Structure formats: C-alpha cells, structure tokens
Amino acid sequence: MDTDDVLVEKRQQEIKELIEALKEFKPTKIALEVLTTGKDRLNRDYRNYLSHDFNLSSSEHHQIGFRLAKATDLTEVAAIDWNENIEGIPDLGTWAEENSSSLFNEVLEDLRHMTEEAESFLDKHTLKEYLLWLNQPDNVQRNHESYMKMALLGDQENPVGTIWTARYWYYRNLLIYKNIMEMVTSSNERIFVLYGAGHLHLLIHFLQDSGLVNVEVAHHYL
C-alpha cells in the first residue's frame, strides 16, 4: 500500500487513541507477525524501548505491538510467525509466467482493487476507523476468496494452486494457530494477536473451531 507516514503528528495522535481503545482488552500477552527465529531480537528491541533507548519505526510491531505492550505493563512480546520455503511447493509467480492463466490475472486484479480501496479509505479516515473497516467480515471474506481462487490454478496433472494453498498457505496458518495456542498457560489468558488481514479468516476459524478459546474481534473494542 501507498500510505502517508504514521510517524507524523496527526497519525501519532490517532495511534494514541487506538492504543487507549485496545487497552480495554486487557491483554496478558501480545503475539506479533514476526518469525519465531526473530524473537530474541524483537524482545531486545522491546526492552530497549522500555528503557527509552530505542526509536520506534513505522511498523505495526512497534507502533501497535510495542506501545500496547508497554501500556499494559507487559515485559515481553511474542514472535509467532512461520514462513519458509518447502520443497515441492510451486512458485505461483513462476508458474504464471510460463502458463497463460486468466484466473491468475483475475486474482491479481482483485488484489490490486482491494489495495486501492484500502488506500483510499485510509486516506480519508483515522487509523482506528481504518482497522475497524479492515476487520469487517465482508472484507475478511473478500480477502480469503482470493486464496480460494488461487487454489483453482493448474490442471488435473499439475494442480499448482491446490498444492500451494494446502501445503503452504493452510500449513503456515495452522502453525501460527499452534504457536498462539502454545502461549496459553492458564484459563485467564487474554492474548492479543496482531496479524496481516490475509490471515484473518483462517486464524479466526481455526481458533473458533478448536473449541478451546473464546475469540474476540476488532469491533468489540474499536
């Protein structure tokens, strides 16, 4: 997305208002879209931030994750992402270059349209309003539908889209779900999860379908 700078005073004030709203969730832990292998550096940066020896970047990890963690007196944040190459998983971009696919082009057009729509909405609204809009069920569903279209790429002999969606996309999100669940150490746990919008549909359903946790979503607080 092409957006304005969240470090400017107007956006910084909006982030303060956003953090005040999210504080009402009363998180006991905060899970961020950072590779698990980066947890030590992430928390080193967080500790430095707590001791006023770290300048926050414009990333959501810092502007929302670190600031919410500090506002709720947490001593650390969690890195729960996984994103690695797996042998045998096709590269859909390479496949599309070698195969003419109107469906692949349709998916790209869908994503381009959603990106432009998001840019336009954010340009006219506060960050709190934008995140509330981004988390609306219709937008979550539209995002997921793009992955379901990608699952249809290829043919019977080489179902590249199905392989990629099942063995990479669903696998990745199941690992993220597993990492979230491993953070639960008591019945009083309240885990705040900050993740990219494309993951919302699967993560919400995996958590709900487990029957092990109660799921609250953005509009409960924003």
PyMOL commands that place a pseudoatom at each C-alpha (Angstrom):
pseudoatom trace, name=CA, resn=MET, resi=1, chain=A, elem=C, hetatm=0, pos=[0.000, 0.000, 0.000]
pseudoatom trace, name=CA, resn=ASP, resi=2, chain=A, elem=C, hetatm=0, pos=[0.992, 3.584, -0.688]
pseudoatom trace, name=CA, resn=THR, resi=3, chain=A, elem=C, hetatm=0, pos=[0.113, 5.445, 2.516]
pseudoatom trace, name=CA, resn=ASP, resi=4, chain=A, elem=C, hetatm=0, pos=[1.091, 8.537, 4.438]
pseudoatom trace, name=CA, resn=ASP, resi=5, chain=A, elem=C, hetatm=0, pos=[3.697, 8.427, 7.208]
pseudoatom trace, name=CA, resn=VAL, resi=6, chain=A, elem=C, hetatm=0, pos=[2.299, 7.112, 10.502]
pseudoatom trace, name=CA, resn=LEU, resi=7, chain=A, elem=C, hetatm=0, pos=[5.099, 8.982, 12.283]
pseudoatom trace, name=CA, resn=VAL, resi=8, chain=A, elem=C, hetatm=0, pos=[3.585, 12.398, 11.545]
pseudoatom trace, name=CA, resn=GLU, resi=9, chain=A, elem=C, hetatm=0, pos=[1.829, 14.118, 14.454]
pseudoatom trace, name=CA, resn=LYS, resi=10, chain=A, elem=C, hetatm=0, pos=[-1.713, 13.524, 13.149]
pseudoatom trace, name=CA, resn=ARG, resi=11, chain=A, elem=C, hetatm=0, pos=[-1.229, 9.767, 12.830]
pseudoatom trace, name=CA, resn=GLN, resi=12, chain=A, elem=C, hetatm=0, pos=[0.681, 9.562, 16.104]
pseudoatom trace, name=CA, resn=GLN, resi=13, chain=A, elem=C, hetatm=0, pos=[-2.290, 11.081, 17.908]
pseudoatom trace, name=CA, resn=GLU, resi=14, chain=A, elem=C, hetatm=0, pos=[-4.541, 8.541, 16.188]
pseudoatom trace, name=CA, resn=ILE, resi=15, chain=A, elem=C, hetatm=0, pos=[-2.278, 5.723, 17.376]
pseudoatom trace, name=CA, resn=LYS, resi=16, chain=A, elem=C, hetatm=0, pos=[-2.539, 7.002, 20.960]
pseudoatom trace, name=CA, resn=GLU, resi=17, chain=A, elem=C, hetatm=0, pos=[-6.331, 6.824, 20.637]
pseudoatom trace, name=CA, resn=LEU, resi=18, chain=A, elem=C, hetatm=0, pos=[-6.052, 3.349, 19.103]
pseudoatom trace, name=CA, resn=ILE, resi=19, chain=A, elem=C, hetatm=0, pos=[-3.900, 2.083, 21.970]
pseudoatom trace, name=CA, resn=GLU, resi=20, chain=A, elem=C, hetatm=0, pos=[-6.352, 3.515, 24.520]
pseudoatom trace, name=CA, resn=ALA, resi=21, chain=A, elem=C, hetatm=0, pos=[-9.157, 1.551, 22.851]
pseudoatom trace, name=CA, resn=LEU, resi=22, chain=A, elem=C, hetatm=0, pos=[-7.161, -1.683, 22.631]
pseudoatom trace, name=CA, resn=LYS, resi=23, chain=A, elem=C, hetatm=0, pos=[-6.077, -1.429, 26.279]
pseudoatom trace, name=CA, resn=GLU, resi=24, chain=A, elem=C, hetatm=0, pos=[-9.650, -2.325, 27.212]
pseudoatom trace, name=CA, resn=PHE, resi=25, chain=A, elem=C, hetatm=0, pos=[-8.958, -5.872, 26.033]
pseudoatom trace, name=CA, resn=LYS, resi=26, chain=A, elem=C, hetatm=0, pos=[-6.512, -6.123, 28.951]
pseudoatom trace, name=CA, resn=PRO, resi=27, chain=A, elem=C, hetatm=0, pos=[-4.034, -8.431, 27.168]
pseudoatom trace, name=CA, resn=THR, resi=28, chain=A, elem=C, hetatm=0, pos=[-1.872, -10.746, 29.225]
pseudoatom trace, name=CA, resn=LYS, resi=29, chain=A, elem=C, hetatm=0, pos=[0.294, -11.473, 26.160]
pseudoatom trace, name=CA, resn=ILE, resi=30, chain=A, elem=C, hetatm=0, pos=[0.809, -9.948, 22.720]
pseudoatom trace, name=CA, resn=ALA, resi=31, chain=A, elem=C, hetatm=0, pos=[1.510, -12.063, 19.614]
pseudoatom trace, name=CA, resn=LEU, resi=32, chain=A, elem=C, hetatm=0, pos=[3.118, -10.422, 16.579]
pseudoatom trace, name=CA, resn=GLU, resi=33, chain=A, elem=C, hetatm=0, pos=[3.666, -11.385, 12.948]
pseudoatom trace, name=CA, resn=VAL, resi=34, chain=A, elem=C, hetatm=0, pos=[7.403, -11.845, 13.420]
pseudoatom trace, name=CA, resn=LEU, resi=35, chain=A, elem=C, hetatm=0, pos=[9.263, -15.055, 12.617]
pseudoatom trace, name=CA, resn=THR, resi=36, chain=A, elem=C, hetatm=0, pos=[9.794, -17.191, 15.714]
pseudoatom trace, name=CA, resn=THR, resi=37, chain=A, elem=C, hetatm=0, pos=[13.515, -17.174, 14.898]
pseudoatom trace, name=CA, resn=GLY, resi=38, chain=A, elem=C, hetatm=0, pos=[13.488, -13.398, 15.460]
pseudoatom trace, name=CA, resn=LYS, resi=39, chain=A, elem=C, hetatm=0, pos=[12.045, -13.454, 18.979]
pseudoatom trace, name=CA, resn=ASP, resi=40, chain=A, elem=C, hetatm=0, pos=[15.333, -12.622, 20.731]
pseudoatom trace, name=CA, resn=ARG, resi=41, chain=A, elem=C, hetatm=0, pos=[15.996, -9.521, 18.641]
pseudoatom trace, name=CA, resn=LEU, resi=42, chain=A, elem=C, hetatm=0, pos=[12.331, -8.498, 18.893]
pseudoatom trace, name=CA, resn=ASN, resi=43, chain=A, elem=C, hetatm=0, pos=[12.417, -8.586, 22.676]
pseudoatom trace, name=CA, resn=ARG, resi=44, chain=A, elem=C, hetatm=0, pos=[15.828, -6.966, 22.861]
pseudoatom trace, name=CA, resn=ASP, resi=45, chain=A, elem=C, hetatm=0, pos=[14.358, -4.057, 20.921]
pseudoatom trace, name=CA, resn=TYR, resi=46, chain=A, elem=C, hetatm=0, pos=[11.304, -4.052, 23.186]
pseudoatom trace, name=CA, resn=ARG, resi=47, chain=A, elem=C, hetatm=0, pos=[13.429, -3.943, 26.340]
pseudoatom trace, name=CA, resn=ASN, resi=48, chain=A, elem=C, hetatm=0, pos=[15.423, -1.073, 24.866]
pseudoatom trace, name=CA, resn=TYR, resi=49, chain=A, elem=C, hetatm=0, pos=[12.159, 0.702, 24.097]
pseudoatom trace, name=CA, resn=LEU, resi=50, chain=A, elem=C, hetatm=0, pos=[11.050, 0.304, 27.714]
pseudoatom trace, name=CA, resn=SER, resi=51, chain=A, elem=C, hetatm=0, pos=[14.331, 1.830, 28.858]
pseudoatom trace, name=CA, resn=HIS, resi=52, chain=A, elem=C, hetatm=0, pos=[13.957, 4.757, 26.402]
pseudoatom trace, name=CA, resn=ASP, resi=53, chain=A, elem=C, hetatm=0, pos=[16.853, 3.551, 24.273]
pseudoatom trace, name=CA, resn=PHE, resi=54, chain=A, elem=C, hetatm=0, pos=[15.013, 2.632, 21.061]
pseudoatom trace, name=CA, resn=ASN, resi=55, chain=A, elem=C, hetatm=0, pos=[13.267, 4.705, 18.396]
pseudoatom trace, name=CA, resn=LEU, resi=56, chain=A, elem=C, hetatm=0, pos=[10.091, 3.097, 17.109]
pseudoatom trace, name=CA, resn=SER, resi=57, chain=A, elem=C, hetatm=0, pos=[9.861, 2.551, 13.363]
pseudoatom trace, name=CA, resn=SER, resi=58, chain=A, elem=C, hetatm=0, pos=[6.609, 2.881, 11.421]
pseudoatom trace, name=CA, resn=SER, resi=59, chain=A, elem=C, hetatm=0, pos=[5.964, -0.893, 11.552]
pseudoatom trace, name=CA, resn=GLU, resi=60, chain=A, elem=C, hetatm=0, pos=[2.845, -2.221, 13.248]
pseudoatom trace, name=CA, resn=HIS, resi=61, chain=A, elem=C, hetatm=0, pos=[5.073, -4.313, 15.520]
pseudoatom trace, name=CA, resn=HIS, resi=62, chain=A, elem=C, hetatm=0, pos=[6.408, -1.123, 17.042]
pseudoatom trace, name=CA, resn=GLN, resi=63, chain=A, elem=C, hetatm=0, pos=[3.544, 1.344, 16.717]
pseudoatom trace, name=CA, resn=ILE, resi=64, chain=A, elem=C, hetatm=0, pos=[0.855, -1.035, 17.966]
pseudoatom trace, name=CA, resn=GLY, resi=65, chain=A, elem=C, hetatm=0, pos=[2.627, -4.084, 19.402]
pseudoatom trace, name=CA, resn=PHE, resi=66, chain=A, elem=C, hetatm=0, pos=[5.313, -2.367, 21.483]
pseudoatom trace, name=CA, resn=ARG, resi=67, chain=A, elem=C, hetatm=0, pos=[3.136, 0.550, 22.533]
pseudoatom trace, name=CA, resn=LEU, resi=68, chain=A, elem=C, hetatm=0, pos=[0.223, -1.647, 23.603]
pseudoatom trace, name=CA, resn=ALA, resi=69, chain=A, elem=C, hetatm=0, pos=[2.567, -3.973, 25.486]
pseudoatom trace, name=CA, resn=LYS, resi=70, chain=A, elem=C, hetatm=0, pos=[4.063, -1.028, 27.369]
pseudoatom trace, name=CA, resn=ALA, resi=71, chain=A, elem=C, hetatm=0, pos=[0.643, 0.475, 28.079]
pseudoatom trace, name=CA, resn=THR, resi=72, chain=A, elem=C, hetatm=0, pos=[-0.477, -2.808, 29.646]
pseudoatom trace, name=CA, resn=ASP, resi=73, chain=A, elem=C, hetatm=0, pos=[2.758, -3.366, 31.617]
pseudoatom trace, name=CA, resn=LEU, resi=74, chain=A, elem=C, hetatm=0, pos=[3.948, -6.448, 29.728]
pseudoatom trace, name=CA, resn=THR, resi=75, chain=A, elem=C, hetatm=0, pos=[7.606, -7.397, 29.995]
pseudoatom trace, name=CA, resn=GLU, resi=76, chain=A, elem=C, hetatm=0, pos=[7.849, -9.109, 26.608]
pseudoatom trace, name=CA, resn=VAL, resi=77, chain=A, elem=C, hetatm=0, pos=[6.095, -9.728, 23.297]
pseudoatom trace, name=CA, resn=ALA, resi=78, chain=A, elem=C, hetatm=0, pos=[5.803, -12.966, 21.325]
pseudoatom trace, name=CA, resn=ALA, resi=79, chain=A, elem=C, hetatm=0, pos=[7.022, -13.728, 17.782]
pseudoatom trace, name=CA, resn=ILE, resi=80, chain=A, elem=C, hetatm=0, pos=[4.718, -16.389, 16.352]
pseudoatom trace, name=CA, resn=ASP, resi=81, chain=A, elem=C, hetatm=0, pos=[5.151, -16.358, 12.572]
pseudoatom trace, name=CA, resn=TRP, resi=82, chain=A, elem=C, hetatm=0, pos=[6.470, -19.097, 10.300]
pseudoatom trace, name=CA, resn=ASN, resi=83, chain=A, elem=C, hetatm=0, pos=[7.295, -18.509, 6.642]
pseudoatom trace, name=CA, resn=GLU, resi=84, chain=A, elem=C, hetatm=0, pos=[9.825, -20.812, 4.997]
pseudoatom trace, name=CA, resn=ASN, resi=85, chain=A, elem=C, hetatm=0, pos=[10.355, -22.427, 1.625]
pseudoatom trace, name=CA, resn=ILE, resi=86, chain=A, elem=C, hetatm=0, pos=[9.140, -26.013, 1.448]
pseudoatom trace, name=CA, resn=GLU, resi=87, chain=A, elem=C, hetatm=0, pos=[10.494, -28.466, -1.093]
pseudoatom trace, name=CA, resn=GLY, resi=88, chain=A, elem=C, hetatm=0, pos=[7.903, -29.335, -3.696]
pseudoatom trace, name=CA, resn=ILE, resi=89, chain=A, elem=C, hetatm=0, pos=[5.750, -26.220, -3.226]
pseudoatom trace, name=CA, resn=PRO, resi=90, chain=A, elem=C, hetatm=0, pos=[5.300, -24.471, -6.607]
pseudoatom trace, name=CA, resn=ASP, resi=91, chain=A, elem=C, hetatm=0, pos=[6.127, -20.808, -7.125]
pseudoatom trace, name=CA, resn=LEU, resi=92, chain=A, elem=C, hetatm=0, pos=[2.858, -19.427, -8.485]
pseudoatom trace, name=CA, resn=GLY, resi=93, chain=A, elem=C, hetatm=0, pos=[4.515, -16.367, -9.972]
pseudoatom trace, name=CA, resn=THR, resi=94, chain=A, elem=C, hetatm=0, pos=[6.938, -18.501, -11.963]
pseudoatom trace, name=CA, resn=TRP, resi=95, chain=A, elem=C, hetatm=0, pos=[4.118, -20.825, -12.995]
pseudoatom trace, name=CA, resn=ALA, resi=96, chain=A, elem=C, hetatm=0, pos=[2.034, -17.862, -14.211]
pseudoatom trace, name=CA, resn=GLU, resi=97, chain=A, elem=C, hetatm=0, pos=[4.946, -16.577, -16.312]
pseudoatom trace, name=CA, resn=GLU, resi=98, chain=A, elem=C, hetatm=0, pos=[5.169, -19.945, -18.036]
pseudoatom trace, name=CA, resn=ASN, resi=99, chain=A, elem=C, hetatm=0, pos=[1.419, -20.574, -18.361]
pseudoatom trace, name=CA, resn=SER, resi=100, chain=A, elem=C, hetatm=0, pos=[-1.310, -18.299, -19.633]
pseudoatom trace, name=CA, resn=SER, resi=101, chain=A, elem=C, hetatm=0, pos=[-3.942, -18.032, -16.904]
pseudoatom trace, name=CA, resn=SER, resi=102, chain=A, elem=C, hetatm=0, pos=[-6.875, -15.639, -16.955]
pseudoatom trace, name=CA, resn=LEU, resi=103, chain=A, elem=C, hetatm=0, pos=[-7.705, -16.782, -13.400]
pseudoatom trace, name=CA, resn=PHE, resi=104, chain=A, elem=C, hetatm=0, pos=[-4.277, -15.768, -12.114]
pseudoatom trace, name=CA, resn=ASN, resi=105, chain=A, elem=C, hetatm=0, pos=[-4.705, -12.358, -13.751]
pseudoatom trace, name=CA, resn=GLU, resi=106, chain=A, elem=C, hetatm=0, pos=[-8.153, -12.098, -12.164]
pseudoatom trace, name=CA, resn=VAL, resi=107, chain=A, elem=C, hetatm=0, pos=[-6.668, -12.740, -8.720]
pseudoatom trace, name=CA, resn=LEU, resi=108, chain=A, elem=C, hetatm=0, pos=[-4.033, -10.042, -9.285]
pseudoatom trace, name=CA, resn=GLU, resi=109, chain=A, elem=C, hetatm=0, pos=[-6.739, -7.624, -10.372]
pseudoatom trace, name=CA, resn=ASP, resi=110, chain=A, elem=C, hetatm=0, pos=[-8.813, -8.445, -7.285]
pseudoatom trace, name=CA, resn=LEU, resi=111, chain=A, elem=C, hetatm=0, pos=[-5.811, -7.783, -5.037]
pseudoatom trace, name=CA, resn=ARG, resi=112, chain=A, elem=C, hetatm=0, pos=[-4.967, -4.551, -6.860]
pseudoatom trace, name=CA, resn=HIS, resi=113, chain=A, elem=C, hetatm=0, pos=[-8.541, -3.326, -6.440]
pseudoatom trace, name=CA, resn=MET, resi=114, chain=A, elem=C, hetatm=0, pos=[-8.603, -4.204, -2.723]
pseudoatom trace, name=CA, resn=THR, resi=115, chain=A, elem=C, hetatm=0, pos=[-5.289, -2.408, -2.210]
pseudoatom trace, name=CA, resn=GLU, resi=116, chain=A, elem=C, hetatm=0, pos=[-6.517, 0.742, -3.944]
pseudoatom trace, name=CA, resn=GLU, resi=117, chain=A, elem=C, hetatm=0, pos=[-9.756, 0.628, -1.959]
pseudoatom trace, name=CA, resn=ALA, resi=118, chain=A, elem=C, hetatm=0, pos=[-7.796, 0.301, 1.290]
pseudoatom trace, name=CA, resn=GLU, resi=119, chain=A, elem=C, hetatm=0, pos=[-5.501, 3.198, 0.362]
pseudoatom trace, name=CA, resn=SER, resi=120, chain=A, elem=C, hetatm=0, pos=[-8.485, 5.400, -0.445]
pseudoatom trace, name=CA, resn=PHE, resi=121, chain=A, elem=C, hetatm=0, pos=[-10.277, 4.520, 2.798]
pseudoatom trace, name=CA, resn=LEU, resi=122, chain=A, elem=C, hetatm=0, pos=[-7.218, 5.153, 4.966]
pseudoatom trace, name=CA, resn=ASP, resi=123, chain=A, elem=C, hetatm=0, pos=[-6.594, 8.487, 3.272]
pseudoatom trace, name=CA, resn=LYS, resi=124, chain=A, elem=C, hetatm=0, pos=[-9.995, 9.732, 4.469]
pseudoatom trace, name=CA, resn=HIS, resi=125, chain=A, elem=C, hetatm=0, pos=[-10.215, 8.090, 7.896]
pseudoatom trace, name=CA, resn=THR, resi=126, chain=A, elem=C, hetatm=0, pos=[-8.376, 7.651, 11.170]
pseudoatom trace, name=CA, resn=LEU, resi=127, chain=A, elem=C, hetatm=0, pos=[-6.253, 4.577, 11.845]
pseudoatom trace, name=CA, resn=LYS, resi=128, chain=A, elem=C, hetatm=0, pos=[-8.858, 3.271, 14.284]
pseudoatom trace, name=CA, resn=GLU, resi=129, chain=A, elem=C, hetatm=0, pos=[-11.579, 3.629, 11.673]
pseudoatom trace, name=CA, resn=TYR, resi=130, chain=A, elem=C, hetatm=0, pos=[-9.352, 2.002, 9.061]
pseudoatom trace, name=CA, resn=LEU, resi=131, chain=A, elem=C, hetatm=0, pos=[-8.577, -1.037, 11.213]
pseudoatom trace, name=CA, resn=LEU, resi=132, chain=A, elem=C, hetatm=0, pos=[-12.245, -1.408, 12.094]
pseudoatom trace, name=CA, resn=TRP, resi=133, chain=A, elem=C, hetatm=0, pos=[-13.095, -1.341, 8.378]
pseudoatom trace, name=CA, resn=LEU, resi=134, chain=A, elem=C, hetatm=0, pos=[-10.305, -3.791, 7.520]
pseudoatom trace, name=CA, resn=ASN, resi=135, chain=A, elem=C, hetatm=0, pos=[-11.647, -6.244, 10.104]
pseudoatom trace, name=CA, resn=GLN, resi=136, chain=A, elem=C, hetatm=0, pos=[-15.238, -6.135, 8.853]
pseudoatom trace, name=CA, resn=PRO, resi=137, chain=A, elem=C, hetatm=0, pos=[-16.482, -9.645, 7.963]
pseudoatom trace, name=CA, resn=ASP, resi=138, chain=A, elem=C, hetatm=0, pos=[-17.134, -8.704, 4.325]
pseudoatom trace, name=CA, resn=ASN, resi=139, chain=A, elem=C, hetatm=0, pos=[-13.560, -7.508, 3.847]
pseudoatom trace, name=CA, resn=VAL, resi=140, chain=A, elem=C, hetatm=0, pos=[-12.136, -10.539, 5.648]
pseudoatom trace, name=CA, resn=GLN, resi=141, chain=A, elem=C, hetatm=0, pos=[-14.196, -12.786, 3.366]
pseudoatom trace, name=CA, resn=ARG, resi=142, chain=A, elem=C, hetatm=0, pos=[-13.150, -10.947, 0.183]
pseudoatom trace, name=CA, resn=ASN, resi=143, chain=A, elem=C, hetatm=0, pos=[-9.522, -11.353, 1.138]
pseudoatom trace, name=CA, resn=HIS, resi=144, chain=A, elem=C, hetatm=0, pos=[-9.923, -15.079, 1.725]
pseudoatom trace, name=CA, resn=GLU, resi=145, chain=A, elem=C, hetatm=0, pos=[-11.763, -15.545, -1.573]
pseudoatom trace, name=CA, resn=SER, resi=146, chain=A, elem=C, hetatm=0, pos=[-8.584, -14.584, -3.419]
pseudoatom trace, name=CA, resn=TYR, resi=147, chain=A, elem=C, hetatm=0, pos=[-6.805, -17.569, -1.869]
pseudoatom trace, name=CA, resn=MET, resi=148, chain=A, elem=C, hetatm=0, pos=[-9.690, -19.828, -2.803]
pseudoatom trace, name=CA, resn=LYS, resi=149, chain=A, elem=C, hetatm=0, pos=[-9.354, -18.660, -6.413]
pseudoatom trace, name=CA, resn=MET, resi=150, chain=A, elem=C, hetatm=0, pos=[-5.623, -19.373, -6.320]
pseudoatom trace, name=CA, resn=ALA, resi=151, chain=A, elem=C, hetatm=0, pos=[-6.404, -22.913, -5.173]
pseudoatom trace, name=CA, resn=LEU, resi=152, chain=A, elem=C, hetatm=0, pos=[-8.021, -23.479, -8.592]
pseudoatom trace, name=CA, resn=LEU, resi=153, chain=A, elem=C, hetatm=0, pos=[-4.875, -22.741, -10.608]
pseudoatom trace, name=CA, resn=GLY, resi=154, chain=A, elem=C, hetatm=0, pos=[-3.423, -25.562, -12.711]
pseudoatom trace, name=CA, resn=ASP, resi=155, chain=A, elem=C, hetatm=0, pos=[-4.999, -28.732, -14.030]
pseudoatom trace, name=CA, resn=GLN, resi=156, chain=A, elem=C, hetatm=0, pos=[-5.574, -32.349, -13.014]
pseudoatom trace, name=CA, resn=GLU, resi=157, chain=A, elem=C, hetatm=0, pos=[-1.974, -33.334, -13.794]
pseudoatom trace, name=CA, resn=ASN, resi=158, chain=A, elem=C, hetatm=0, pos=[-0.441, -30.313, -12.072]
pseudoatom trace, name=CA, resn=PRO, resi=159, chain=A, elem=C, hetatm=0, pos=[-2.833, -28.650, -9.571]
pseudoatom trace, name=CA, resn=VAL, resi=160, chain=A, elem=C, hetatm=0, pos=[-0.295, -25.985, -8.578]
pseudoatom trace, name=CA, resn=GLY, resi=161, chain=A, elem=C, hetatm=0, pos=[-2.816, -23.746, -6.839]
pseudoatom trace, name=CA, resn=THR, resi=162, chain=A, elem=C, hetatm=0, pos=[-4.222, -26.539, -4.711]
pseudoatom trace, name=CA, resn=ILE, resi=163, chain=A, elem=C, hetatm=0, pos=[-0.731, -27.683, -3.702]
pseudoatom trace, name=CA, resn=TRP, resi=164, chain=A, elem=C, hetatm=0, pos=[0.342, -24.134, -2.800]
pseudoatom trace, name=CA, resn=THR, resi=165, chain=A, elem=C, hetatm=0, pos=[-2.845, -23.341, -0.849]
pseudoatom trace, name=CA, resn=ALA, resi=166, chain=A, elem=C, hetatm=0, pos=[-2.909, -26.607, 1.111]
pseudoatom trace, name=CA, resn=ARG, resi=167, chain=A, elem=C, hetatm=0, pos=[0.771, -27.287, 1.675]
pseudoatom trace, name=CA, resn=TYR, resi=168, chain=A, elem=C, hetatm=0, pos=[1.921, -23.699, 2.173]
pseudoatom trace, name=CA, resn=TRP, resi=169, chain=A, elem=C, hetatm=0, pos=[-0.923, -21.272, 2.999]
pseudoatom trace, name=CA, resn=TYR, resi=170, chain=A, elem=C, hetatm=0, pos=[-3.052, -23.518, 5.206]
pseudoatom trace, name=CA, resn=TYR, resi=171, chain=A, elem=C, hetatm=0, pos=[0.052, -25.122, 6.701]
pseudoatom trace, name=CA, resn=ARG, resi=172, chain=A, elem=C, hetatm=0, pos=[1.516, -21.727, 7.590]
pseudoatom trace, name=CA, resn=ASN, resi=173, chain=A, elem=C, hetatm=0, pos=[-1.679, -20.557, 9.249]
pseudoatom trace, name=CA, resn=LEU, resi=174, chain=A, elem=C, hetatm=0, pos=[-2.083, -23.808, 11.152]
pseudoatom trace, name=CA, resn=LEU, resi=175, chain=A, elem=C, hetatm=0, pos=[1.435, -23.349, 12.536]
pseudoatom trace, name=CA, resn=ILE, resi=176, chain=A, elem=C, hetatm=0, pos=[0.568, -19.782, 13.540]
pseudoatom trace, name=CA, resn=TYR, resi=177, chain=A, elem=C, hetatm=0, pos=[-2.572, -21.105, 15.253]
pseudoatom trace, name=CA, resn=LYS, resi=178, chain=A, elem=C, hetatm=0, pos=[-0.450, -23.713, 17.050]
pseudoatom trace, name=CA, resn=ASN, resi=179, chain=A, elem=C, hetatm=0, pos=[2.008, -21.031, 18.182]
pseudoatom trace, name=CA, resn=ILE, resi=180, chain=A, elem=C, hetatm=0, pos=[-0.857, -18.934, 19.552]
pseudoatom trace, name=CA, resn=MET, resi=181, chain=A, elem=C, hetatm=0, pos=[-2.306, -21.885, 21.450]
pseudoatom trace, name=CA, resn=GLU, resi=182, chain=A, elem=C, hetatm=0, pos=[1.076, -22.712, 22.956]
pseudoatom trace, name=CA, resn=MET, resi=183, chain=A, elem=C, hetatm=0, pos=[1.043, -19.259, 24.570]
pseudoatom trace, name=CA, resn=VAL, resi=184, chain=A, elem=C, hetatm=0, pos=[-1.976, -20.268, 26.676]
pseudoatom trace, name=CA, resn=THR, resi=185, chain=A, elem=C, hetatm=0, pos=[-0.810, -21.220, 30.158]
pseudoatom trace, name=CA, resn=SER, resi=186, chain=A, elem=C, hetatm=0, pos=[-3.945, -20.503, 32.189]
pseudoatom trace, name=CA, resn=SER, resi=187, chain=A, elem=C, hetatm=0, pos=[-7.700, -20.095, 31.833]
pseudoatom trace, name=CA, resn=ASN, resi=188, chain=A, elem=C, hetatm=0, pos=[-7.252, -16.353, 32.451]
pseudoatom trace, name=CA, resn=GLU, resi=189, chain=A, elem=C, hetatm=0, pos=[-5.036, -15.773, 29.404]
pseudoatom trace, name=CA, resn=ARG, resi=190, chain=A, elem=C, hetatm=0, pos=[-6.004, -12.877, 27.109]
pseudoatom trace, name=CA, resn=ILE, resi=191, chain=A, elem=C, hetatm=0, pos=[-3.822, -12.981, 24.003]
pseudoatom trace, name=CA, resn=PHE, resi=192, chain=A, elem=C, hetatm=0, pos=[-3.843, -10.017, 21.628]
pseudoatom trace, name=CA, resn=VAL, resi=193, chain=A, elem=C, hetatm=0, pos=[-2.956, -11.148, 18.084]
pseudoatom trace, name=CA, resn=LEU, resi=194, chain=A, elem=C, hetatm=0, pos=[-1.770, -8.564, 15.535]
pseudoatom trace, name=CA, resn=TYR, resi=195, chain=A, elem=C, hetatm=0, pos=[-1.624, -10.052, 12.036]
pseudoatom trace, name=CA, resn=GLY, resi=196, chain=A, elem=C, hetatm=0, pos=[-1.945, -9.231, 8.356]
pseudoatom trace, name=CA, resn=ALA, resi=197, chain=A, elem=C, hetatm=0, pos=[-5.502, -9.106, 7.032]
pseudoatom trace, name=CA, resn=GLY, resi=198, chain=A, elem=C, hetatm=0, pos=[-4.990, -12.057, 4.680]
pseudoatom trace, name=CA, resn=HIS, resi=199, chain=A, elem=C, hetatm=0, pos=[-4.610, -14.361, 7.692]
pseudoatom trace, name=CA, resn=LEU, resi=200, chain=A, elem=C, hetatm=0, pos=[-7.770, -13.257, 9.498]
pseudoatom trace, name=CA, resn=HIS, resi=201, chain=A, elem=C, hetatm=0, pos=[-10.270, -15.688, 8.006]
pseudoatom trace, name=CA, resn=LEU, resi=202, chain=A, elem=C, hetatm=0, pos=[-8.222, -18.796, 8.710]
pseudoatom trace, name=CA, resn=LEU, resi=203, chain=A, elem=C, hetatm=0, pos=[-6.887, -17.796, 12.119]
pseudoatom trace, name=CA, resn=ILE, resi=204, chain=A, elem=C, hetatm=0, pos=[-10.326, -16.818, 13.422]
pseudoatom trace, name=CA, resn=HIS, resi=205, chain=A, elem=C, hetatm=0, pos=[-11.852, -20.073, 12.199]
pseudoatom trace, name=CA, resn=PHE, resi=206, chain=A, elem=C, hetatm=0, pos=[-9.013, -22.261, 13.467]
pseudoatom trace, name=CA, resn=LEU, resi=207, chain=A, elem=C, hetatm=0, pos=[-9.291, -20.662, 16.914]
pseudoatom trace, name=CA, resn=GLN, resi=208, chain=A, elem=C, hetatm=0, pos=[-13.086, -20.871, 16.991]
pseudoatom trace, name=CA, resn=ASP, resi=209, chain=A, elem=C, hetatm=0, pos=[-13.171, -24.410, 15.626]
pseudoatom trace, name=CA, resn=SER, resi=210, chain=A, elem=C, hetatm=0, pos=[-10.761, -25.603, 18.321]
pseudoatom trace, name=CA, resn=GLY, resi=211, chain=A, elem=C, hetatm=0, pos=[-13.414, -25.117, 20.996]
pseudoatom trace, name=CA, resn=LEU, resi=212, chain=A, elem=C, hetatm=0, pos=[-10.545, -24.293, 23.346]
pseudoatom trace, name=CA, resn=VAL, resi=213, chain=A, elem=C, hetatm=0, pos=[-10.725, -20.494, 23.429]
pseudoatom trace, name=CA, resn=ASN, resi=214, chain=A, elem=C, hetatm=0, pos=[-13.128, -17.587, 23.163]
pseudoatom trace, name=CA, resn=VAL, resi=215, chain=A, elem=C, hetatm=0, pos=[-12.415, -15.297, 20.212]
pseudoatom trace, name=CA, resn=GLU, resi=216, chain=A, elem=C, hetatm=0, pos=[-12.995, -11.555, 20.364]
pseudoatom trace, name=CA, resn=VAL, resi=217, chain=A, elem=C, hetatm=0, pos=[-12.508, -9.428, 17.266]
pseudoatom trace, name=CA, resn=ALA, resi=218, chain=A, elem=C, hetatm=0, pos=[-11.679, -5.808, 16.477]
pseudoatom trace, name=CA, resn=HIS, resi=219, chain=A, elem=C, hetatm=0, pos=[-15.166, -4.302, 16.545]
pseudoatom trace, name=CA, resn=HIS, resi=220, chain=A, elem=C, hetatm=0, pos=[-15.574, -5.349, 20.192]
pseudoatom trace, name=CA, resn=TYR, resi=221, chain=A, elem=C, hetatm=0, pos=[-13.027, -2.653, 21.077]
pseudoatom trace, name=CA, resn=LEU, resi=222, chain=A, elem=C, hetatm=0, pos=[-12.704, -0.248, 18.148]
for i in range(1, 222): cmd.bond("trace and resi %d" % i, "trace and resi %d" % (i + 1))
show_as sticks, trace
zoom trace
